[in-house]
């Protein structure tokens, strides 16, 4: 046997041992480093995640609070429906992104496969409705009108409908009691977005992915109170998902109820007569265009004089807010937002802007008195007034001789106000104003609250416009480039106007002031602004913030937070001027431009005050305005392209008053028929179980109408009266 020398094997063995040792050491170092990373550096994070893996959350949505009218009648509440929803997360895990499951679902629901798939696609700037604008991790409702048979099919054949659920769910209902729609005031709901969830994370009212949030109207203003707080139950589970026990439970807190000052009966009355006035206006011939009036939009506001609370607020065209419940269809969305829709989502009582016409004249009347003119002085009222070669005519070119300011309101004499405003323009320096011009007519409008929001508790109120010197400058800066480009000294009419505006568009011209004095030109107001002004004249001079919300009452009725009236100022007039204007407006209703609409009115028991207005709009038919008040309420109605104030809006306003006070056409009162002869003061009672003993409301039906009295039959009506 031959011996192999040790020296022949040792080097190779040693090398192998060294390599093995290095590998083992490297492995140990790697494992040690990873262990340090997991347990030391990121230990807390992974411990928290590991703990979370053994806790599952079950969310119990809070029941949204109801919106009630002043007597406790629900105008927005909840009802239980069978809701079919799809989990987008589960659908996206399937090979075909859930298309087969959605097609089967469409067949069961009697819908097209496209309509169902459109419901679960995510909204973006390029995706039209219908689409899902909520969180992609939240179950997406396909329909809230599933039948019990359809729901049973889905639940019994769960293997055919992965990611699909059919459960009874509380959904929003807009009840329309007595056929009172109240759509623009109530608003609507839609799912919360990821962006909103993130934004509200550290607030007192965070969102859950299952939340529906208010997008407009009262649903938006009082969303935090109505929404309540969802309940969350946390369960401990093992790695197989088996429940080991309950870790923590936060019970759901139902949303509070919002009591409004709306009276559903008066709301139905207002909506009916506004719509009726618009339909009748469309049958009347516009002598200027030789076409029927279009009467394409309108609004009416009924306000309590001594509080600013809104009794009714109607806007036309309107819509059914239930269309948004469960997700709006593409067809319905187009009806509400398309170019041919006439935009019914707009609340024209607070978002509709128009020149006010003669109902504006209470402002220049006040401005004239504050500037030193005598209310009972003598002022010429010719049929026309000339300024720099331009002739400004009275309505229907009628003159009334020399009259007082009160009579100028009564017969709505434009030329009196033309001259007053022109004289003040000259005193302020004319086209080259003094350093500190008085600008009585413009400053007074601002003091009346025009050109800014009234403060109503509804979102997206617009400000209107007072076209004063600052506005002229700002408007010129914004448009001068276009004017200068289009303008031509010797061109056509449009080119000449553009040329003049390019050079002097920032200056207040005489014609601007003259037009402004009768609520024309660039002046814009909203119905809610004018209702606030006329109610202030009625109540002694206080400008209230209009409010729809009256109280927040907890679901069990124990906590009541009353929303008290707030004032944002006083009218810029002394008591004598207010009394003088109040008397003149009473004369408008008894022997002036509104008298033919108040024949037989019980003036001795319920004094009526009114002002008519017919505003001219470039390129359109005239806007009808009718502003009125009694000791209790102010009512302002407007109809776009509707004709004259007393002609189009007057009859409807009279009908609303008749319903409120229980009057027949001869002025006889029946308090049993009166809807609201005095403002509602008491709040409705909500029981511990959340129930409300609210009165039933029958749908409004008008009584047969007699033929209106002809103007010449009105006792005391002047021979040269006119229908403004």
DOTITI-646819 format. One record per residue: residue in three letters; x, y, z of N, C-alpha, C in turn. Coordinates in steps of 0.2 Angstrom, whole numbers, plus 5000, padded with zeros to 4 digits. Atoms other than C-alpha are relative to their C-alpha. Layout:
DOTITI-646819
ALAXYZXYZXYZ ...
end
This chain:
DOTITI-646819
UNK500449945000500050005000500450065000 UNK499649945001500750164995499750065004 UNK500249944996500650315007500050064996 UNK500049935003500150485000500250055005 UNK499749954995501050625008499450055001 UNK500549954998499950745018500150074997 UNK499949945003500750885010499750014993 UNK500350005007499950834993499350025000 UNK500749994999498150855000499850075004 UNK500149954996498250995012499850074997 UNK500249935003498251155001499350004997 UNK500750005003496651094992499550005005 UNK500550004994495751055008499950065003 UNK500049934996496251215016499650054996 UNK500449955004495551315001499349995000 UNK500750015000493951225001499750025007 UNK500249984993493751255020499950075001 UNK500149935000494051435018499450034996 UNK500649985004492751455004499449995004 UNK500750014996491451365015499950045005 UNK500149964994491851465030499850074997 UNK500249945003491751625019499250004998 UNK500750015002490051565012499550005006 UNK500450004994489351525029500050075004 UNK500049944996489951685037499650064996 UNK500449955004489151785022499349995001 UNK500750024999487551695025499750025007 UNK500249984994487551725043499950085001 UNK500049925000487951915040499350024997 UNK500649985003486551925028499349995004 UNK500650014996485251845039500050045006 UNK500049964994485851945054499850074998 UNK500249945002485652105044499350014998 UNK500750005001483952065038499650005006 UNK500450014993483452015056500050075003 UNK499949944997484152185062499550054996 UNK500449965004483152275048499349995002 UNK500750024998481552185052499850025007 UNK500249994993481652195071500250075003 UNK499749934997482652355075499850064996 UNK500149945004482552475061499250014998 UNK500749995002480752445054499549955005 UNK500450054996480152335069499350035002 UNK500749974998478752455075499549994994 UNK500550005006478052465057499749934998 UNK500250065001478052285054499649975005 UNK500450024994477352245071499350034999 UNK500649975001475952365067499649974995 UNK500450035006475552285050499849935002 UNK500250064998475652115058499449995004 UNK500549994996474452165071499350014996 UNK500649985004473252235058499849944996 UNK500250065004473352075048499549955004 UNK500550044996472351995063499450045003 UNK500649964998471052135065499650024993 UNK500449985006469652155052499550055003 UNK500549954998468452305052499449994996 UNK500650005003466652305048499650065001 UNK500349935000465852475044499350005000 UNK500750005000464052505049499850084998 UNK500149935002463552665039499550045005 UNK500549964996462652805049499450014996 UNK500649975004460852845044500050075000 UNK500049935001460753015037499450035002 UNK500649974997459653135045499650034995 UNK500549975004458053205038500050074999 UNK500149935001457753375031499250015001 UNK500749994998456053435038499850074998 UNK500349945001454853575033499950035007 UNK500149964994454353705047499549965005 UNK500550034996452953595053500249925001 UNK499750064999454053435053499849954995 UNK500250045006453453365036500749984997 UNK499450025003454953265029500050024992 UNK499949995007455553335012500649974997 UNK499450045002457153235012500149955006 UNK499950054995457253065022500349944997 UNK499750065003457752885019499549955000 UNK500450065000456952725014500449944998 UNK499650065001457552545013499849974993 UNK500150035006457852474996500549954999 UNK499650055001458652324989500550034995 UNK499549975004460352384982500549954998 UNK499550055003461452284970500650044999 UNK499449975001463252334971500549954997 UNK499550035002464852284963500750025003 UNK499449984998466552274970500550004995 UNK499649995005467752344958500749965001 UNK499450034998469252274967500049924998 UNK500150075002468552094965500049994993 UNK500150005007468052124947500750004997 UNK499349995003469852184943500549945000 UNK499650064999470552014949499949954995 UNK500250065005469651914936500450014994 UNK499750005007470451874919499750054996 UNK500449955004469151974910499850065003 UNK500249944996469052114923499350005001 UNK500750004997467352054928499550004994 UNK500449995005466552074911499449954999 UNK500550055000465651904911499550005006 UNK500550004994464951924929499650064999 UNK500449945001464352104924499549984995 UNK500450015006463552034908499449965003 UNK500650044996462551904919499650045004 UNK500449964996462052034931499650044996 UNK500549965004461352144917499449964998 UNK500550055002460351994911499549995006 UNK500550014994459551974929499750065001 UNK500349944998459252154931499650034995 UNK500349975006458552184914500350064997 UNK499649945002459852314910500549984994 UNK499550015005461052324895500749995003 UNK499350014997462852254898500450075000 UNK499749945000463452424893499850055005 UNK500249954995462452524905500349975007 UNK499750034994463052404919500850015001 UNK499349995000464852414914500250075001 UNK499949934999464752604913500050025007 UNK500149984993464152614931500649995004 UNK499550024996465752534937500750034997 UNK499449965003467052634926500150065004 UNK499849944996467952774935500050064996 UNK500049935004467652954931500750035000 UNK499549955001468953064924499850064996 UNK500249945004469053224914499749984993 UNK500250025006468753124898499449955000 UNK500550055000467452994904499350035001 UNK500749984999465553044902499649965005 UNK500450034996464253004914499649954996 UNK499950024993463752874920500749975001 UNK499450034998465352834929500050015007 UNK499950004992465952814947500550055002 UNK499649954998466652964955500250005007 UNK499850014993466852894972500749965000 UNK499450044999468252784979500049934996 UNK500050065004468752634968500049945005 UNK500050064995468852524984499349995003 UNK500750014997467052554989499549974995 UNK500550035004465652444983499650054996 UNK500349955004464852534968499349984998 UNK500750025001462952534967499850004993 UNK500250015007462252464951499250034999 UNK500749985000460352494955499850005007 UNK500350004994459352534970499349985000 UNK500750025001457752464963499949934998 UNK500150075001458052284963499449975003 UNK500650034997456552174966500349945004 UNK499850064996456652034979500249944996 UNK499850065005456651904965500750014997 UNK499449995003458151984957500649995006 UNK499550014995459051994974500149935002 UNK499950074998458751814978500449964995 UNK499650045006459451754961500750025001 UNK499349985000461051854964500349965007 UNK499750034994461251784982500049935000 UNK500050075001460751604978500649974995 UNK499550025005461951594963500650055001 UNK499449964998463451684972500649984995 UNK499550025004464651584962500050034992 UNK500149975006463951664946500150075000 UNK499949934999464151834953500550025005 UNK499449984995465851854961500050085000 UNK499949924999466052034968499350035000 UNK500749975000464152064967499649995007 UNK500450014994463052094982499350034999 UNK500649975000461252124985499750005007 UNK500249994993460752195001499550065001 UNK500549944998459352305009500450055003 UNK499649944998460052475012499650065000 UNK500349934999459452645018500250054995 UNK499849955005459452765003499650065001 UNK500349935000459052945001499350004996 UNK500649995003457252994997499850075000 UNK500249935000456653164991499249994999 UNK500750025000454753144996499650044996 UNK500449965004454053294987499350005003 UNK500750004997452553315000499650054997 UNK500549955003451053394992500250024993 UNK499849985007451953394975500550065001 UNK499549955000453253514982500749974999 UNK499350035002454853474973500650035004 UNK499549974996456053594982500749984998 UNK499450035002457453524971500650045001 UNK499449965000458653664970500250025008 UNK499949994993458453704989500349945003 UNK499850064997458753524994500749984998 UNK499450025002460153484983500049924999 UNK500050075002460753304980500749975003 UNK499550034997462053174986500449964994 UNK499750045005463453084977500649975004 UNK499550034996464952974983500650045002 UNK499449964998466453044992500549974996 UNK499450025004468053044982500649995005 UNK499450014996469752994988500350065002 UNK499749934998470353174987499650035006 UNK500449974995468953224999500249965007 UNK499850054994469353075011500750035003 UNK499449984997471153135012500050075003 UNK500049934998470753315014499750015007 UNK500450004993469553275029500349965005 UNK499750054996470753155037500150035008 UNK499849974993471253275052499550055002 UNK500649954998469553365054499649965005 UNK500550024995468153345066499549954996 UNK500550035004467153265052500349964994 UNK499750045005468153135043499549964996 UNK500450045005467453035028500249925000 UNK499950075001467252845026499949994993 UNK500050025007467452765009499249994998 UNK500750025001465552715010499650075000 UNK500449944999464952895013499850034994 UNK500249965005463852995002500050075003 UNK500049934998464053185003499650054996 UNK500449955003463053334999500350044995 UNK499649975006463453414982499750074999 UNK500349945001462253564982499450015006 UNK500649994996460853644992500149995008 UNK500050024993460453605010500449945002 UNK499650064999461253435008500750025001 UNK499349984999462953525006500150045006 UNK499949954995462753665018500049965007 UNK500150044993462253545033500249934999 UNK499850075001463153395027500349975006 UNK499650024995464253375042499549985006 UNK500550024995462653375054499649944997 UNK500550055003461553265042500449935000 UNK499650065002462953135039500049955006 UNK499950044994463153075057500749975000 UNK499450035000464552955061500049935000 UNK500150075002464752785054500349965006 UNK499750054994465052635067500549964997 UNK499550055002466552525066500149955005 UNK499950064995466752355074500649964997 UNK499450035002468452275074500049935003 UNK500050074998468652085075500749975000 UNK499450035000470151985080499949934996 UNK500050065004470451845067500749965000 UNK499350045001471751705065500250014993 UNK499750005007472751675049499549974995 UNK500450035004471351575042499350054999 UNK500649955000470051725045499549985004 UNK500550014995469151645059500050055005 UNK500149954995468451765071500249975007 UNK499850024994469251745088499750045006 UNK500449964995468351885097499950084997 UNK500149935002467852065096500550055004 UNK499549964997469252195099499750065002 UNK500249944998468352355099499450024995 UNK500649985004466652425093499850075002 UNK500249934999466152605090499350004996 UNK500750005003464252615087499950064996 UNK500249955004463552715073499650055003 UNK500449954998462852885077499650034995 UNK500449985006461352935066500150084999 UNK499949935001461453105058499450045003 UNK500549964997460453255065499550024995 UNK500549985005458853315057500150085000 UNK500049925002458853495049499350024999 UNK500649975001457253585052500050074996 UNK499949945004456953715039499450055001 UNK500549954999455853875038499549994994 UNK500550015006455053805021499449975003 UNK500650034999453253765022499849964994 UNK500150045006452953625010499350024996 UNK500649985004451153685006500150064996 UNK499849945003451753855002500549994994 UNK499550025005453153784992499749974994 UNK500450035005451953674982499650064996 UNK500449945003450853834979500550044996 UNK499649965004452353934973500249974994 UNK499750045006453053804961499450004995 UNK500650015004451253784954499950064996 UNK500249945003450953964951500650034996 UNK499549985005452654004944500049974994 UNK500050045006452553864932499450024995 UNK500649985004450753924927500150074997 UNK499949935002451354104925500549994993 UNK499550015006452754044913499649974994 UNK500450035005451553934903499650054996 UNK500449955003450354074901500450064996 UNK499649955003451754204896500249974993 UNK499850035006452254084882499450004995 UNK500650005005450454104874499950084998 UNK500149935002450654294874500550034995 UNK499549975006451354394859500450065003 UNK499549944999452854504861499950054994 UNK500149965005452454654851500650034997 UNK499449975003454254704849500349954995 UNK499750055004454754534841499549974996 UNK500650035004453054484834500149925001 UNK499950074998453454314843499749995007 UNK500250014993452754234858500550015005 UNK499550004995453654264874500349935001 UNK499750064999454954124877499949975008 UNK500150024992454754124897500449945001 UNK499650054999456254014898500249985007 UNK499850014994456654024916499750055005 UNK500349964995455954094932500249985007 UNK499950024993456054104951499550045004 UNK500549974995454954154966500349995007 UNK499850014993455454184984499550035005 UNK500549974995454254204999500550005007 UNK499649994995455154275014499750035006 UNK500349974994454654315032500450075001 UNK499749934999454954505035500450015006 UNK499749984993455454505053500649955002 UNK499550054999456654355052500549994994 UNK499650025006457354335034499949934998 UNK500150075001456754155035499649994993 UNK500350025007456254075018499549955001 UNK500650054999454554005018499949964993 UNK500050045006454653955000500550034995 UNK499549975005455953964986499949954994 UNK500150045006455553894968500450034995 UNK499649985006456653894953499749964994 UNK500250045006456053844935500450014994 UNK500250075000456553734926500349975006 UNK499750044994456753614940500149934998 UNK499850075002457153424941499849965006 UNK500250044994456853274952500749985003 UNK499350024997458353254964500049935001 UNK499950084999457953064966500349974994 UNK499650035006458753044949500849995002 UNK499350014998460453054958500149945005 UNK500050054995459952924971500349934996 UNK499850065003460952764967500450004994 UNK499649995006461952844954499650024994 UNK500449985006461352944939500149974994 UNK499950035007461052874922500350064995 UNK499749955005461952954907499450044997 UNK500549965003460253004900499750055004 UNK500349954995459653094916500650055000 UNK499549954999461353174917500050054994 UNK500049965005461253244900499450055000 UNK500649954999459453314904500250055004 UNK499949954995460153404918500650054999 UNK499449965001461753474911500250014993 UNK499849995007461753464892499850074998 UNK500149935003461653624881499250014999 UNK500749995001459753594878499649995006 UNK500450014994459353564896499750075004 UNK500149934997459253754901500250005007 UNK499650004993460253704917499550005006 UNK500550004995458853654929500449995007 UNK499650004993460253624943500150075003 UNK500049934998460353814944499450025005 UNK500549974995459453884959499950084998 UNK500149935002458854044950499850055005 UNK500249954994458254124966500750035003 UNK499449974998460054144971500650004995 UNK499550005005461054114955499850034994 UNK500349975006459954194942500150085001 UNK499949925000460554374938499750034994 UNK500349975005459654494928499950085002 UNK500149934999459354684926499350005004 UNK500650004996457954724939499550044997 UNK500549965002457054854930499750055005 UNK500349954995455854964940500049985007 UNK500050024993455854864956500650035003 UNK499449974997457554944958499950075002 UNK500149934999456855114959499950035008 UNK500049984993456655114978500850025002 UNK499349984998458655134978500150074998 UNK499949935002458755284967499650055004 UNK500449954996457355364977500350015006 UNK499749994994458255334993500650054999 UNK499449965001459855404985499950074999 UNK500249935001458955564979499950035006 UNK500249974994458255594996500750015004 UNK499349994996460055565004500450064997 UNK499649955003460755684991499750075001 UNK500349934998459555824997499450014996 UNK500649995003458055804986499449995004 UNK500650014995456355824994499549954997 UNK500550065002455255664993499450034997 UNK500649975002453755774991500050064995 UNK499849955005454555894979499649994993 UNK500450015007453855924961500649994995 UNK499550025005454855834947499649994994 UNK500450015006454355834929500149934997 UNK500150075003453855674921499850004993 UNK500249995007453955704902500049934997 UNK500050075003453755554890500749984998 UNK499350025002455655564885500550055003 UNK499549954997457255634891500649994996 UNK499450005004458755674880500750015003 UNK499449994997460555654884500549994994 UNK499550005005461955704872499749974993 UNK500350025006460755674857499749935000 UNK500350075000460155504863499450015004 UNK500649994997458355494868499849945004 UNK500250054996457855394883499250015002 UNK500750005000455955354883499749975007 UNK500450034995454655324897499749934997 UNK500450065002453855154896499450014996 UNK500649985004452555164882500050074998 UNK499949935001453155344880499450045002 UNK500649964997451855414892500350055005 UNK499849954995452055574902499550015006 UNK500449994994451355614919500050075003 UNK500049934997451655804921500550005006 UNK499649994994452455864937499849965006 UNK500250044995452455734951500549995006 UNK499550014994453255684968500449944999 UNK499650065001454555554970499549945002 UNK500550064999453155444978499649984994 UNK500450015006452055464963500449974994 UNK499650035005453555424952500149935001 UNK500050084998453655254961499349974998 UNK500750035001451755234959499949994993 UNK500150015008451655264940500649974997 UNK499450025002453455204938500350044994 UNK499749955005454055364929500749994999 UNK499350005001455755334921500350064999 UNK499749935001456055514916500250045006 UNK499849974993456055574934500749985002 UNK499450034998457455454938500650014995 UNK499549985005458355494922500450065002 UNK499749934999458555674926500350005007 UNK499750004993458955644945500749984999 UNK499450035001460355534940500550044996 UNK499649965004460955644926500350065003 UNK499849944996461055794937500549985005 UNK499550024995462055704950500749984996 UNK499450015004463255644936500450064999 UNK499749935002463555824931500350035006 UNK499849984994463755874949500749975002 UNK499450044999465055744951500650014995 UNK499549985005466055814936499949974994 UNK500150025006465355724922500549954997 UNK499650055003466455624910500750015003 UNK499449994997467955704920499850015008 UNK500250004993467455664938500450045005 UNK499649974995467955764953500549955004 UNK499550044996469355694965499649955004 UNK500450044996468055624977499250014998 UNK500749995002466355614968499549975005 UNK500450034995464855584979499749934998 UNK500250065002464155444968499449975004 UNK500550024996462555444978499649944998 UNK500550055003461555324966500449935001 UNK499750065000462955194966500249985008 UNK499950024993463455204985499449975003 UNK500750024997461655184990499949934998 UNK500150075002461555024980500449955004 UNK499650044996462954954989499850005007 UNK500250004993462255005006499349965000 UNK500650045000460654915001500249935000 UNK499750075000461754755000500149974993 UNK499950025007461854744981500849994998 UNK499350015001463454684973500449965004 UNK499650054996463854554986499449955002 UNK500550064998463054394993499650035006 UNK500549994995461554405005500249975006 UNK499850044995462354275016499549945001 UNK500550054999460954145013500449935001 UNK499750064998461353975020499949944994 UNK499950045006461453895002500650014997 UNK499349995004463053864992499950034994 UNK499949975006463553954977499650064998 UNK500449945001462554114979500550054996 UNK499749955004463054244966499950075002 UNK500049934996463354434970499650054996 UNK500249945004462554524956500550054998 UNK499549955002463354684950499750075000 UNK500149925000463354874954500550034995 UNK499549975005464154954938500250075002 UNK499749934998465055094948500650014996 UNK499449975003466655184943500549945000 UNK499550055000467755044949499949944996 UNK500150055004466854914940500150014993 UNK499949985007466955014924500749994998 UNK499350005001468855024926500249924999 UNK499850075000469054834930499749974993 UNK500350035006467854784915500450034994 UNK499649985006468854894903500749975000 UNK499350035000470554824909499949934997 UNK500150075002469854644906499850004992 UNK500350015007469054684888500450054995 UNK499749945005470154834881500349974994 UNK499650035006471254714870499549984995 UNK500550025005469754644862499650064996 UNK500449945003468854814859500550034995 UNK499549965004470454894852500149964994 UNK499950045006470654744840499450004995 UNK500650005004468854744834499850074998 UNK500349935001468554934835500350034993 UNK499849965006468555044819499650065000 UNK500449934999468155234819499550004995 UNK500649995005467155234803499749934998 UNK500350065001466555054804499250005001 UNK500850014999464754984807499950015008 UNK500249984994463855004823500449965006 UNK499650044995464754864833500750025000 UNK499349975000466454924827500150075003 UNK500049934997466055104832500049995008 UNK500050014993465555044849500649975003 UNK499450024998467054944851500650055000 UNK499549955000468155084846499950055005 UNK500149954994467355204859500249975006 UNK499850034994467555074872500749995001 UNK499350004999469355054868500350065002 UNK499749944998469755234870499750035007 UNK500349974994468455284884499649955004 UNK500450044996467755124891500050005007 UNK500050004993468355154908499750065003 UNK500349944997467455314910499249995001 UNK500750004999465655334917499750054996 UNK500349955005464655414903499350025003 UNK500649984998463055504905499549954999 UNK500550055001462055374897500049945005 UNK499950054995462755244909499650015006 UNK500449984994462055344924499350004999 UNK500749995001460455374916499649935000 UNK500350065001460155194911500049965007 UNK499950034993460755134929499450025004 UNK500549974996459455244937499349965000 UNK500750045000457955134932500249925000 UNK499950074999458854964935500249974993 UNK499950035006459454944917500850004999 UNK499350005002461154944908500449945003 UNK499650064997462454834917499949985007 UNK500250014993461554824933499749925000 UNK500250064999461254644939499849985007 UNK500250024993460254574954499849935000 UNK500450065000459554414960499450015004 UNK500650004996457854374967500150005007 UNK500050004993458454344984500350065003 UNK499849934998459354514985499450045000 UNK500649955000457754604980499549985006 UNK500450024995456754494992500250035007 UNK499749984994457954545006499950085001 UNK500149934999457754735002499350025001 UNK500749984999455854735001499849985007 UNK500250024993455754635017500250055005 UNK499749954996456854765025499650065000 UNK500449945000455754905020499449995004 UNK500650024996454254815027500149995008 UNK499950014993455054775044500350065004 UNK499749944996455754945048500750024998 UNK499349985003457454945039500549955002 UNK499550054998458354785045500149954994 UNK499850055005459254685032500349945003 UNK499850064997459254505037500449964995 UNK499750055004460354365031499449954999 UNK500650055002459054255022500249935003 UNK499850074998459054075030499449954998 UNK500450055001458253915026500049955006 UNK500050044994458853815040499850035006 UNK500349974994457953845056500249975007 UNK499750044994458653715069500349944998 UNK499750075001459753565070499749965006 UNK500350044994458853425081500349934999 UNK499750075000459753265086499549954998 UNK500450055002459053105080499549985006 UNK500450024995458353065097499650065003 UNK500349944998457653245099500250045006 UNK499849974993458553285115500450074999 UNK499649945001459753415108499750044994 UNK500349965005459053565099500550064999 UNK499649945001460153705091499650044995 UNK500449955005459153845084500450044996 UNK499749955004459753945070499750075000 UNK500349944998459354115075500150054994 UNK499949955006459054265062500650045002 UNK499449955000460554375059499950064995 UNK500049945004460654545052500750024997 UNK499449985003461954615040500050074999 UNK500049935001461454795041499350035000 UNK500649965000460154935040500050034993 UNK500049965006459455015025500250075001 UNK499749934999460255185022499550064999 UNK500649955000458655295026499850015007 UNK500349994994457855375040499349975000 UNK500750034999456155325047499550044995 UNK500549965004455255465038500149984992 UNK500050025007455955415021499749934999 UNK500350065001455555235024499250005000 UNK500749994999453755285029499750024993 UNK500249975006453655385013500049954994 UNK499950055005454255245002499549955001 UNK500550054998453155125011499350024998 UNK500649975003451655235007499950004993 UNK500050005007452155254989499949934997 UNK500150075002452255064987499349975001 UNK500750024998450555044995499550034994 UNK500449975006449855164981500149964994 UNK499950045006450655054968499549954999 UNK500550064999449554914974499350024999 UNK500749985000447955014975499850054994 UNK500249965006448055144961500650014995 UNK499449995005449755124952500049944995 UNK499950055005450454994940499849935002 UNK500250074998450054844951499250005002 UNK500750004997448254894955499549954996 UNK500450045004447454794941500149935002 UNK499950074998448154634949499849995007 UNK500250014993447554674967499250035000 UNK500749984999445654714963499749965005 UNK500350034995444654674978500449975006 UNK499650024994446154644990499850045006 UNK500249974994445754685008500550045003 UNK499449964998446954825010499950035007 UNK500149974993446154885026500249955005 UNK499850054996446554715034500749984999 UNK499450035002448054655025500350054995 UNK499749955004448954815018500549964995 UNK499650035006449754765001500550064998 UNK499549955003451354854994500349964995 UNK499750045006452054814977500450054996 UNK499649965005453254874964500149954994 UNK500050045006453154814946500750024996 UNK499449995004454654794934500149974994 UNK500050035006454954764916500750024997 UNK499349985002456854754911500149984993 UNK499850015007457554764894500649975000 UNK499350045001458954644889500250004993 UNK499850005007459954664874500049934997 UNK500050065004459654524861499449955003 UNK500550044997458254454872499350035001 UNK500649974998456454484877500050025007 UNK500049974994455954584892500049955006 UNK500150044994456154514910499550035004 UNK500549984996454654514921500250005007 UNK499949994993454854574939499450025004 UNK500649984996453554584953500250005007 UNK499750004993454154634971499450035004 UNK500549984996452854644985500149985007 UNK500050024993452554635004499450025003 UNK500549984995451254635017500450015007 UNK499649994993451654655036500449935002 UNK499750074998452154465037500549984995 UNK499650035005452954415020500250054995 UNK499849965007453854485005500049944995 UNK500050055006453654394988500350044994 UNK499749985006454754424973500049954995 UNK500050045005454454344957500450034994 UNK499749985007455454354940499949944995 UNK500050045006455254274923500450024995 UNK499649985006456554284910499749994994 UNK500349995007455954334893499249985001 UNK500750014998454154334901499650064999 UNK500449955001453554504897500050055005 UNK500049954995452954644909500049975007 UNK500050024993453054634928499349985002 UNK500650014997451254654932499649954995 UNK500450045005450654564916500249925001 UNK499850085000451654394918500149985007 UNK499950024993452154384936499550025005 UNK500549984996450754484944499549955002 UNK500550054998449354354944500349955004 UNK499750064996450454214951500250025007 UNK499849974994451054324965499350015004 UNK500650004997449254364969499749945003 UNK500350064998448754184969500449975006 UNK499650024995450154144981499850035007 UNK500349974994449554274993499349985002 UNK500750024998447754214992500149935003 UNK499950074996448354034997500350015007 UNK499849994994449354105011499550025005 UNK500449974995448054205019499249984999 UNK500750035001446454105013499550054997 UNK500449955003445754235002499749974993 UNK500350015007444554214987500150064996 UNK499849955004444654314972499750075001 UNK500449944998443454444979500350035007 UNK499649984994444654464994499749985007 UNK500350024994443554375007500449945003 UNK499650054996444554275020499749955003 UNK500250064996444254105026500649975003 UNK499450024997445554065039500149925000 UNK499950075000445153875038500449984993 UNK499750015006445853885020500750035000 UNK499449965000447353995025500649955001 UNK499550044999448953905023500550025006 UNK499549984995450054015034499950085001 UNK500249934999449154175039500550045005 UNK499549974996450554205052500649955000 UNK499450045001452354145051500049945006 UNK500050054995452653975060500650015005 UNK499549994995453553995076500349945004 UNK499850064996453653825085500349954996 UNK499650065003454853685081499649945000 UNK500450064999454153515077500449965005 UNK499750044994454453385091500249934997 UNK499750065003455553235087500049955006 UNK500050054994455253075099500749975000 UNK499450034998456652975107500249954994 UNK499950055005456452845094500150034993 UNK499949965006456652975080499450014996 UNK500649995004454852975074499850075001 UNK500349935000453953135070499349994998 UNK500749995001452153165071499850064996 UNK500149955005452053265055499350004997 UNK500650005003450453325047500049984993 UNK500150025007449853255030499950054996 UNK500149945005449853365015499749974994 UNK500350025007448753345000500350044995 UNK499749975006449353384983499650074999 UNK500349945001448953564979499650004993 UNK500549995006447453594967499750075000 UNK500349935000446953774962499249994999 UNK500749995000445153824964499850034993 UNK500249965006444153874948500150075000 UNK499949935000444654044943499550044996 UNK500449955004443554194938500450044995 UNK499649965005444054304923500250065004 UNK499849944996445154444930499750064997 UNK500349945001444454614931500450044995 UNK499649965005444854734916500250065004 UNK499749944996445954884921499550065001 UNK500549944999444555014918499549985005 UNK500550014995443454924930500350015007 UNK499749994993444654954945499950075002 UNK500249934997444055094956500650045002 UNK499449964998445255234958500650004995 UNK499450005004446455184944500050064995 UNK499949945004447155334935499949984992 UNK500250015007446655354917500649994996 UNK499450015004448455354911500449945003 UNK499650054997448955194921500349964994 UNK499650045004450155074913500149935003 UNK499850064998450554894914500849995000 UNK499250015000452454894919500249935001 
end
